[in-house]
Amino acid sequence: MVASASDMVKALPELAKDFQGRTGVEVVPSFGPSGALAQQIANGAPYDVFLSADRRFVTQLVEDKLIDPSSRIVYAIGQLVLYSPKVRIGELGELRSPEVRRFSLANPQLAPYGRAAKQALQRAGLWNELQSKIVVAENIRQALEMVESGNVDATLTALSLVSGPSPASVNHQTLLNVPSDLFDQIQQEAGVVSRANSNPNARAFLDYLANANGRAILQRYGFGIPK
């Protein structure tokens, strides 16, 4: 049982299939904002592995003795992108354009990509000016669904959700990497939940994410690989 950040919703099924093919072990994922999943683990949810998009949530669970500290790994580096199926946007400042009536981002309090999006807009000097255009979603998957349904014109989301073998839209007008100096690096960390310490498959899955086979799939979905 794997509690996973929403940015893994496309990559994790492929990782799980490959891992099962190599080991015979089934991986059952449950997706959500990293902060909400951390709270579920704190409340006793029966997960074996936590794949967070934010190191801070793993750190807190380690401090609470709910994650085995020896199991911690940074398994991926997340990339924030500006995405729009219909509107051509060349830089963040063009979110001021009348063509962009509203745009979405994940909740900065719960979702690491939401916090990164807020940081990027703040560091670009746009946060206060664009308040009336911002629609806050629970997580990045919901933020992406808003733009795909046409309820907003653009979104700040994870590259992993709009790349890989099945891009979100082959006809997108904008897929813009947000400059990495505008937000704190999204170091995605994983760990084995303490209650699952006796389950060797939990540690084996994290070892798989860190080896060449797991990393190749993560890279295909737009994740950076930690050194």
N, C-alpha and C positions, 0 to 999 in steps of 0.2 A: 504494500500500500504506500503510494508516493503522493505526498502533498506537494504540489508544484505551482510555482508562479505562473501567471497567465501568459507570459511571453513564450512559454514552452509548449503552448497548446498545439502547434503544428509539429515541432521537432520531437517532442516526447513520444508520441505514438510510434514514430519510426525508430527511435532509440529502443523503445520497449520491444518492438517486433524483432529487431536485430539481436538484442540481448536474449530474448526468449529462444531465438533460433540457435544461439551459441550455447545456452546453458539449460534450456528447458524450463526456466523460471518465468512465471507470468508476472508482469508489472501492471498494477491497477492504479491509474492516475486519478487524482482529484485536483482540479484547477481553481485558483482564486487569487486575490491580492495577497502578497507575501505577508503583510501585517495581519490580515484576517486569518490566514492559515496558521501563523505563529500563535495567535490567540486560541485557535481550536486545539493546537497541540498542548498549550498551557492548560486547557480545560479537559484534557484527557482523551482527545480524539485518537482513534487506533491506527495512526500512521506509523510506518517503519522508517521512512526516509523523508527528509524535508529538502526540497529544492527551492531556495529562496532567491529572489532577484536582488536582495539587499543583505549585506553581511551583518548589519546591525541586529536584524531579527534573530539570526543564528547566535550571535554573541549573547543576546539577552536570554535565549533558551539555555545556552551553556551555563550562564551564571545561575540560572534557576535549576540547574542539574537535570534538564529535560532533553539535552542533546549531548552525546558523548563527545568531549572535546578532541579526542584522538582521531575522530572520524572526519573532522572538518576539512573540506577542500573548496577552493575557488575553482568552479568547473567551467565558467564562461565569463566573458566580458560583454555586457549588453550595449547595443548601439541605438541611440535615439534618432528617429527620423521624422520629418514632416511629410505627410502623405495626403494626396488629394486625387480622387479619380477624375475630377472635372475641371479644376482650376489650376492654371500654370503659375507656380510660385517659384521665384528664383532665389529668394533669401527670406529669413525670418521676418525682416522688416516689411515685407510685402503682405503680411497678415493684416496690415492696416488697410489694404485695398478694399474698395467697395464690393468687389467680387466675392470677398470672403466675409459673409455676413456673420457666420458663427463657426467656431472650431472647437474640437473636443480635446480633453486631456484627462488622464486618470487622476483619481483623488490623491493629491500630494501627501496626505496624512497616512495613507494606507499602501500606496503603490509606488515603488521606487522610480518607475518611469514617469509617474506623475510629479514626483519631487524633482526629478531631473528636468522635466519640461518647465516647471515653475522656475527653477534655477536659470535655465537657458533664457527664458523671457525676461527675468530680472536682470541678468548680466548684460543682456542686449538692450536694456532700457525700455522694454516694451510692456512689462507686466501691468503697470498701473493704467497705461493708455488703452490696453486691450481688454480690460475687465468686462466690459459689456458684451464682448463677443465670445467669452469663454464659457463652455458647457463642461461641467465636471462629471465624469463617469466614475463608476465604482472601481473599474480596472481598465487596463489597456485594451482588453478584448472588447469590452462594451464600448469604449471610445472608438474603436475601429468599426464596430457594427453601426454606430451613429453615422459615420461618413459613408459607409457602403449603402445605407438605407436612404441617404439623401437628407437626413435631418440636420446635418452640419456640412460645411463645405470642405473642411480639412481636419486633420487630426495630428497630434504629436504622439507617436506610438513607437513600438519596437520594430526594428528592422526584421527580426525573426518572424513577425506576423505577416509581412508583406514581401517576403523573399522565399527562397527554397523552390522545390519542384512545382509547387502550385501557388504562384503569386496571387495576391488578393485581387488584382485587376490587371489584365494584360494591357489595358488601354489607359492606364493611369497617366495623368498629366504631370504630377509631381511626386517624386520620390527623392527627397533631399536629406542627405546626412546632416544632422545638426552638428556644428563644429564642436569638437570634444573639449575645447577650453571653456565652453559655456556651461558645462555641468560637471559635477563630480563623477569620476569614473564609476560605472555601474558594475561593481564586482559581485558576481552572482555566486553565492556560497551554498554548499550543501552539507548535511550531516545526518548521522543515524540517530533516530529518536531513542532515548535511553531505554525505554521499555522494550525495544527491539534488539538490544545488544546481543542477545543470544541467537539472533537470526543471521546466519552467515551470508544469506542472500542479500541482505541490506548492504553490508560492506562490499560485497562483490559487485553490486550495481554501481556504487560510487567509484570503485576501481575501474569499472568499464567506462564510465564517463571520462575518466582521466587518461584512458589509453587511446591508441591511435584510431581504433574503430569508432569509439564514441566521439572523439574530437572531430573526425572527418564529417560526421553527420551534423554536429553542432555548427561547424564552419559553413556547411552547405545552407544552413538556415540563417546565416548572417551574424553569428556570434563570433566575437573575438576569443582567442585562446590564451589563457594566462601563461606566462613563462614559468 
